Amino acid sequence: MKQNQTQNEPKIQRCKRCKKRARMEEVNLCPICYEKKCKEMEKEFEQSKQLFRKWYLKRDWLVLDTESTGGGREDEIIEIGITDATGTILFESLVKPSQPIPKRTTDIHGITDEMVQDAPAWSEIWPEVGSIIQGKTVLMYASDADIMMIRRTCKKYQLPLISYDPRCVMKMYKQLHRDERFVSLTRALGQKEIEYTPSHRATSDCEGLRLLVLSIGGQLVEEEAQV
């Protein structure tokens, strides 16, 4: 009888972080880990505010965006755009890949094989791109994708990497809103009531990101001045 009762007892759901203590259902964490997470999120919130203020006041950063043939190991960059904090385009080019552009990615950014047919190869433009971003703070949205594509494309063409300081604005935006969910650039612009719709082309997305950073930073600086 006791054995049957034990078998029918509900299984204790463990904390998804420590895997040891019983979790609270609404957050999937135990009370101790939940308290730690709240402190971490508050620290990240303050860090993101500081960065947005800094980017607004000291506009020595660049904005970079790429478009690619896809997100796989063999995919490569087919467009890159770089602007400065004033919106001036420092570099903009389509890039001729070594493979056809899949229709599924063309449906996203609109770049076709015909458009890149006469474009320079990545090996031709990387020296100039590298010289522009070397040693600079470079803002990107969902930067992991752009950083990965730069590395993979350079590796494909056996080109050396350069040193720069990439910063993910999406990460900072999510920390500012204490939200762990993915948020697109278009959605972030809409949430901040910025009347600009990026077109999924490199320099267009750079401009959307620039406007987002300056809008958030400007608001935070103004709020700080009123305290």
C-alpha positions in Angstrom: 0.0 0.0 0.0 2.8 2.4 0.9 4.6 1.5 -2.3 1.6 2.4 -4.4 1.2 5.8 -2.6 4.9 6.6 -3.3 4.5 5.8 -7.0 1.4 8.0 -7.2 3.1 11.0 -5.5 3.7 13.9 -8.0 7.3 14.3 -9.1 9.0 17.3 -7.6 9.8 19.9 -10.3 13.3 21.1 -9.8 14.6 24.7 -10.3 15.8 25.1 -13.9 18.9 27.0 -12.7 20.3 25.0 -9.7 18.6 21.7 -10.5 18.4 21.0 -6.8 15.6 22.8 -5.0 11.9 22.7 -5.8 10.9 25.4 -8.1 8.0 28.0 -8.0 5.8 27.2 -10.9 5.3 30.7 -12.2 9.0 31.4 -12.7 10.5 27.8 -12.9 13.0 28.8 -10.3 13.5 28.2 -6.6 13.1 31.2 -4.2 16.9 31.5 -3.8 17.7 31.4 -7.5 14.8 33.7 -8.2 16.2 36.3 -5.8 19.6 36.0 -7.5 18.1 36.5 -10.9 16.2 39.6 -9.8 19.5 41.1 -8.5 21.2 40.2 -11.8 18.4 41.8 -13.9 18.6 45.0 -11.8 22.3 45.2 -12.3 21.9 44.6 -16.1 19.2 47.2 -16.2 21.5 49.9 -14.7 24.3 48.8 -17.0 22.1 49.2 -20.1 21.0 52.6 -19.0 24.6 53.7 -18.6 25.5 52.5 -22.0 22.6 54.2 -23.8 23.4 57.4 -22.0 27.0 57.1 -23.0 26.2 56.4 -26.6 23.9 59.4 -26.7 26.5 61.8 -25.2 29.6 60.4 -26.8 28.9 59.6 -30.4 32.1 58.0 -31.5 30.5 54.6 -32.4 29.7 53.0 -35.7 26.7 51.0 -36.7 27.1 47.8 -38.8 24.6 45.4 -40.4 24.9 42.5 -42.8 22.7 40.4 -45.0 23.6 36.9 -45.9 22.7 33.8 -47.9 21.5 32.2 -44.7 22.6 31.2 -41.2 24.3 27.9 -41.8 28.0 27.1 -41.6 28.6 27.5 -45.3 26.6 30.7 -45.7 28.2 34.0 -46.3 27.7 37.8 -46.4 26.0 39.3 -49.5 25.6 42.9 -48.3 27.2 45.0 -45.6 26.5 48.6 -44.5 28.4 50.8 -42.0 27.3 54.2 -40.8 28.5 56.6 -38.1 26.4 58.1 -35.3 25.3 61.0 -37.5 23.9 58.6 -40.1 26.6 59.2 -42.6 27.2 56.0 -44.7 30.9 55.1 -44.4 30.6 51.9 -46.4 27.8 50.2 -48.4 28.1 47.3 -50.8 26.5 44.2 -52.2 28.9 41.2 -52.1 29.1 38.5 -54.7 28.9 35.1 -52.9 30.4 31.8 -54.0 27.0 30.2 -54.0 23.4 30.9 -55.1 21.1 32.9 -52.8 18.3 30.7 -51.6 14.8 31.9 -52.3 13.8 31.7 -48.6 16.5 34.4 -47.8 15.7 36.5 -50.9 12.1 36.6 -49.6 13.4 38.2 -46.4 15.9 40.9 -47.7 15.0 41.0 -51.4 18.6 40.5 -52.6 18.7 38.2 -55.7 21.5 36.5 -57.6 21.1 39.0 -60.4 21.7 41.9 -58.0 25.1 40.5 -56.8 26.3 39.2 -60.1 28.6 42.1 -60.7 29.3 43.0 -57.1 32.8 42.7 -55.6 33.8 39.5 -53.7 34.2 39.7 -49.9 38.0 39.3 -50.3 37.9 42.6 -52.3 36.1 44.7 -49.8 37.3 43.3 -46.5 40.5 45.3 -46.3 38.4 48.6 -46.5 35.7 47.3 -44.1 38.4 46.1 -41.7 40.1 49.5 -41.7 36.9 51.3 -40.9 35.8 49.2 -37.9 39.3 48.3 -36.5 39.5 49.5 -32.9 36.1 51.0 -33.0 32.9 50.4 -30.9 30.5 48.9 -33.4 26.8 48.7 -32.6 24.8 45.9 -34.1 21.3 44.5 -33.6 21.3 40.8 -32.6 25.1 41.1 -33.0 25.8 37.3 -32.7 24.5 36.8 -36.3 26.6 39.6 -37.8 29.8 38.6 -35.8 29.3 35.0 -36.8 28.8 35.8 -40.5 31.9 38.1 -40.6 34.0 35.3 -39.0 32.6 32.6 -41.3 33.0 34.7 -44.5 36.5 35.7 -43.6 37.4 32.0 -42.9 35.8 30.9 -46.2 38.1 33.4 -48.1 41.1 32.8 -45.8 41.2 36.4 -44.6 42.6 37.6 -41.3 40.2 38.9 -38.6 40.7 42.4 -37.1 40.1 43.7 -33.6 37.0 45.8 -32.8 34.5 46.2 -30.0 31.1 44.8 -31.0 28.0 45.7 -28.9 24.6 44.1 -29.2 21.9 46.8 -28.9 19.1 44.1 -28.8 20.7 42.7 -25.6 20.9 46.1 -24.0 17.3 46.9 -25.1 16.0 43.7 -23.5 17.9 44.4 -20.3 16.5 47.9 -20.2 13.0 46.4 -20.4 13.8 43.4 -18.1 12.6 41.1 -20.9 14.4 37.9 -22.0 12.4 37.4 -25.1 13.6 38.1 -28.6 12.5 41.5 -30.0 13.0 42.5 -33.6 14.4 45.9 -34.6 11.1 46.8 -36.2 9.2 46.0 -33.0 11.6 47.9 -30.9 11.2 51.0 -33.1 7.5 50.6 -32.8 7.6 50.3 -29.0 9.6 53.5 -28.8 7.1 55.2 -31.3 10.0 55.9 -33.8 8.5 56.5 -37.2 10.9 54.5 -39.3 10.5 51.0 -40.9 13.8 49.2 -41.7 13.7 47.3 -45.0 15.9 44.4 -44.1 18.7 45.9 -46.2 22.0 46.7 -44.5 22.1 50.5 -44.4 18.4 50.8 -43.8 18.7 48.6 -40.7 21.8 50.6 -39.7 19.6 53.8 -39.7 16.9 52.1 -37.8 19.3 51.0 -35.1 20.9 54.5 -34.9 17.6 56.2 -34.4 16.7 53.6 -31.7 19.9 54.2 -29.8 19.7 58.0 -29.9 16.0 58.0 -29.0 16.5 55.8 -25.9 19.7 57.6 -24.9 18.2 61.0 -25.3 15.2 60.0 -23.2 17.4 58.7 -20.4 19.6 61.8 -20.4 16.5 64.0 -20.2 15.0 62.0 -17.3 18.3 62.2 -15.4 18.5 65.9 -15.8 15.0 66.3 -14.3 15.9 64.4 -11.1 
